[in-house]
């Protein structure tokens, strides 16, 4: 998303504090929460505060806008002692939830005092304001206007006597091209991750996942994904030449589970709105090992490109090196 407007940040802060507004008392005006002072501040250079992972396949820049403000609660009662007790109770409730409020973005929150209790024109109504000085941070992801993920540059090598290419651990299929996503060893993979956008109907066409090696005969059919993973991750003698097929891309992605919040970027279908990509992944029960450069893990699509407006990113996640 782009940098939020001040009104969005203010409303988010007020929404977080609204549960602390005292309950109304019959016969008295309703308690309220307002902003007595507010100033939008930067969180750093360009509001940049770090990198936000989006599941296993992507990460976006994390930015934040800060709000320096005074939040004012109005507390009502039938006597001065009632409003004094009300302010005390309000303080207790707010500071009992200080950890929860910190998790919601309140970097600083302190009771800033209040004016003395006052009797209104209605002689039976007393009011007191309770002010809280706060620093609130509103985080947001910023894709910088990106149309898609940046994929690694393809390389060429001839370690086995035959030319081959790789795009590292990432692949992309769309309605322009859907090349085979090929991974070579030596490598240890722990999960398969995906990021998908379907403009409308899902693409049709068979998808095949193959674990094989250079010079191998035709691979055996594992039958289903669970069996394929069990066979290729079995220790100490995993299958090296086996495949499993899916009737469509959707059937493959249905085997994965959601993996973090959606990512908004680009406008592939040119409808004037930012596309929303859904991340998902499948964690292997044991590592899938490609012992040598001759070993391959491949995901292939039956057609040269998708027959619908759609994008699917694929990533094989490597096992982190032990320290």
C-alpha positions in Angstrom: 0.0 0.0 0.0 1.1 3.6 -0.4 1.8 5.9 2.5 -1.4 6.3 4.5 -3.1 9.6 4.9 -3.1 11.3 8.3 -6.8 10.6 8.7 -6.1 6.9 8.3 -3.4 6.9 11.0 -5.6 9.0 13.3 -8.6 6.7 12.9 -6.4 3.6 13.5 -5.1 5.1 16.7 -8.5 6.1 17.9 -9.9 2.7 17.1 -7.2 1.0 19.2 -8.1 3.3 22.2 -11.9 3.3 21.8 -12.4 0.1 23.9 -11.2 2.1 26.9 -14.0 4.8 26.6 -16.0 4.5 29.9 -19.5 3.0 29.6 -22.3 5.6 29.4 -24.2 6.4 32.6 -28.0 6.9 32.2 -28.9 10.5 32.7 -25.5 11.8 31.8 -23.8 12.8 28.5 -21.9 10.0 26.8 -18.2 9.7 27.5 -16.0 10.4 24.5 -12.5 10.1 23.0 -11.1 12.9 21.0 -7.7 14.2 19.8 -6.5 17.3 21.6 -3.3 17.6 19.6 -1.7 15.7 16.8 1.5 15.8 14.6 2.5 13.4 11.9 6.2 12.5 12.2 8.6 10.5 10.1 9.8 7.1 11.3 13.1 7.4 9.5 14.5 8.1 6.1 11.6 7.6 3.7 9.7 6.1 6.7 11.7 2.9 6.1 11.9 0.7 9.2 12.9 -2.7 7.8 11.9 -5.8 5.8 8.6 -7.5 6.3 8.5 -11.3 5.3 5.5 -12.4 3.4 5.5 -16.1 4.0 8.3 -18.2 2.4 8.4 -16.7 -1.0 8.7 -12.9 -0.7 9.5 -9.9 1.4 8.4 -6.3 1.1 9.8 -3.1 2.5 8.2 -2.2 5.8 7.5 1.5 6.3 5.7 3.3 9.1 4.2 6.7 9.8 4.3 8.0 13.4 1.7 10.1 15.2 2.6 12.3 18.1 -0.7 13.2 19.8 -2.7 13.8 22.9 -5.7 11.6 23.2 -8.4 13.0 25.4 -11.1 11.0 27.2 -14.1 12.7 28.8 -15.3 11.1 32.0 -18.7 11.9 33.5 -20.3 11.5 36.9 -23.0 12.8 39.3 -20.4 14.1 41.7 -16.8 15.2 41.6 -15.8 12.1 43.5 -17.4 10.0 40.7 -15.3 11.5 38.0 -12.2 11.2 40.1 -12.8 7.5 40.5 -13.6 7.2 36.8 -10.3 8.7 35.8 -8.5 6.4 38.2 -10.3 3.4 36.8 -9.5 4.5 33.3 -5.8 4.8 34.1 -5.8 1.3 35.6 -7.5 -0.2 32.6 -5.2 1.4 30.0 -1.9 0.6 31.8 -3.1 -3.0 32.5 -3.1 -3.4 28.7 0.1 -1.6 28.0 1.7 -4.7 26.4 -1.2 -5.2 24.1 -1.2 -1.5 23.2 2.6 -1.7 22.5 1.9 -4.6 20.1 -0.6 -2.4 18.3 1.9 0.4 17.7 1.9 2.5 20.8 5.6 3.3 21.3 4.9 5.8 24.1 1.8 6.2 26.3 1.7 8.3 29.4 -1.0 10.0 31.5 -0.6 13.7 30.9 -2.8 14.8 33.7 -6.2 16.5 33.4 -8.0 19.6 34.4 -9.9 19.5 37.7 -13.4 18.2 37.7 -16.0 20.7 36.7 -19.7 21.0 37.2 -21.6 21.7 34.0 -24.6 23.9 33.5 -26.6 20.9 34.4 -26.0 20.9 38.2 -26.2 17.2 38.5 -23.4 16.5 35.9 -19.7 16.6 36.6 -17.0 16.1 33.9 -13.3 15.7 33.8 -10.9 15.3 30.9 -8.1 12.7 31.0 -5.2 13.4 28.6 -2.7 10.8 27.4 0.5 11.8 25.6 1.3 9.2 23.0 3.6 8.2 20.2 1.8 5.8 17.8 3.4 4.0 14.9 1.3 2.8 11.9 3.2 0.3 9.8 2.6 -0.4 6.1 4.1 -2.5 3.4 5.4 -0.6 0.4 6.1 -2.4 -2.9 7.6 0.7 -4.4 5.2 0.4 -7.4 6.6 -3.0 -8.3 4.8 -4.9 -11.1 6.1 -8.2 -9.8 8.9 -10.0 -7.9 12.4 -9.7 -9.1 13.7 -13.1 -10.2 17.3 -14.2 -10.2 19.2 -13.9 -13.5 19.4 -17.2 -15.4 22.9 -18.7 -15.7 24.6 -21.2 -18.0 27.1 -24.0 -17.1 28.2 -27.3 -18.5 29.2 -29.4 -15.4 27.7 -32.6 -16.7 28.7 -32.3 -20.3 25.3 -31.0 -21.4 24.3 -27.3 -21.3 21.5 -26.4 -18.8 20.1 -23.3 -17.3 18.7 -22.4 -13.9 16.8 -19.5 -12.3 18.2 -20.2 -8.9 15.4 -21.1 -6.4 12.6 -19.1 -8.1 10.4 -19.6 -11.1 7.5 -17.7 -12.7 4.6 -18.9 -14.9 2.1 -16.5 -16.5 0.1 -15.9 -19.6 3.2 -15.0 -21.6 5.5 -18.0 -20.7 5.5 -20.9 -18.4 9.0 -22.5 -18.6 10.0 -25.5 -16.6 11.1 -24.6 -13.1 14.3 -26.7 -12.8 16.5 -26.9 -9.7 19.8 -28.7 -9.5 21.9 -30.0 -6.7 23.8 -30.1 -4.6 21.0 -28.7 -2.5 18.7 -29.5 0.4 15.1 -28.2 0.2 12.7 -28.0 3.1 9.5 -26.6 1.5 7.8 -25.5 -1.7 6.3 -22.0 -1.7 4.0 -20.3 -4.2 2.5 -16.9 -4.8 -0.5 -16.7 -7.1 -2.8 -14.2 -8.9 -5.7 -15.3 -11.0 -7.5 -12.5 -12.7 -10.7 -14.6 -13.2 -10.7 -18.2 -14.2 -7.8 -20.5 -13.2 -5.5 -21.7 -15.9 -6.0 -25.2 -17.3 -3.3 -27.6 -18.1 -1.4 -30.4 -16.4 1.4 -29.7 -13.9 4.1 -32.3 -13.2 6.6 -32.4 -10.3 9.6 -34.6 -11.0 12.6 -35.7 -9.0 15.1 -37.2 -11.4 18.8 -37.1 -12.5 20.8 -36.7 -15.7 20.8 -39.9 -17.8 17.8 -41.4 -15.9 15.2 -43.6 -17.6 11.5 -42.5 -17.6 10.5 -41.8 -13.9 8.0 -43.8 -12.0 4.5 -42.4 -11.2 4.2 -41.8 -7.4 0.4 -41.4 -7.8 -0.1 -38.6 -5.3 1.9 -35.8 -3.7 2.0 -37.4 -0.3 3.6 -40.5 -1.7 6.0 -38.5 -3.9 7.3 -36.5 -0.9 7.5 -39.6 1.3 9.6 -41.4 -1.4 11.9 -38.5 -2.2 12.6 -37.5 1.4 13.0 -41.1 2.7 16.2 -41.7 4.6 18.8 -43.2 4.0 17.8 -44.2 0.4 15.3 -41.7 -1.2 13.9 -42.3 -4.6 15.8 -40.4 -7.3 13.5 -40.9 -10.3 9.8 -40.4 -9.6 7.1 -37.9 -10.6 3.5 -36.9 -9.7 1.0 -35.0 -11.9 -1.9 -32.7 -11.2 -4.8 -31.9 -13.5 -4.2 -28.2 -13.2 -2.2 -25.5 -11.4 -5.1 -25.1 -9.0 -4.9 -28.7 -8.1 -1.2 -28.3 -7.2 -1.8 -25.2 -5.2 -4.6 -26.8 -3.3 -2.0 -29.0 -1.7 -0.4 -26.0 -0.1 -1.6 -24.0 2.9 -1.8 -20.2 3.3 1.5 -18.6 4.2 1.2 -15.0 5.5 -0.8 -12.0 4.3 -1.6 -11.3 0.7 0.8 -9.1 -1.4 -0.5 -6.3 -3.5 1.5 -5.4 -6.6 1.1 -4.6 -10.3 -2.0 -4.6 -12.5 -1.6 -7.7 -14.7 -5.2 -7.6 -16.0 -5.2 -3.8 -16.6 -8.4 -3.3 -14.7 -7.1 -0.2 -12.9 -6.8 -1.8 -9.5 -3.7 -3.4 -7.8 -3.5 -7.1 -8.1 -3.6 -9.2 -4.9 -1.3 -12.2 -4.7 -2.0 -15.1 -2.3 1.1 -16.8 -0.7 1.1 -20.5 0.2 3.6 -23.2 1.0 4.1 -26.9 1.8 6.7 -27.8 4.3 8.3 -31.2 3.7 8.2 -33.7 6.6 11.9 -34.3 6.0 14.5 -32.5 3.7 14.5 -33.3 0.0 18.2 -33.8 -0.9 19.7 -33.3 -4.3 23.1 -34.8 -3.6 25.0 -33.8 -6.8 24.7 -31.4 -9.7 23.2 -34.2 -11.8 20.2 -34.4 -9.5 17.2 -32.4 -10.5 13.8 -31.2 -9.0 11.5 -29.9 -11.7 8.0 -28.4 -11.9 6.7 -28.3 -15.5 3.5 -27.0 -17.0 2.0 -28.8 -20.0 1.6 -25.7 -22.2 3.9 -23.0 -23.3 1.9 -20.4 -21.2 -1.2 -20.0 -19.2 -4.5 -19.9 -21.1 -5.9 -17.3 -18.6 -4.6 -14.0 -17.2 -2.7 -15.3 -14.2 0.7 -15.3 -12.5 2.3 -18.0 -10.3 5.6 -17.6 -8.6 7.3 -20.7 -7.4 10.1 -21.1 -4.9 12.0 -24.1 -3.5 13.2 -23.1 0.0 16.6 -24.3 0.9 17.6 -25.6 4.3 19.3 -22.8 6.3 23.0 -23.4 6.9 23.7 -24.4 10.5 25.9 -22.0 12.5 
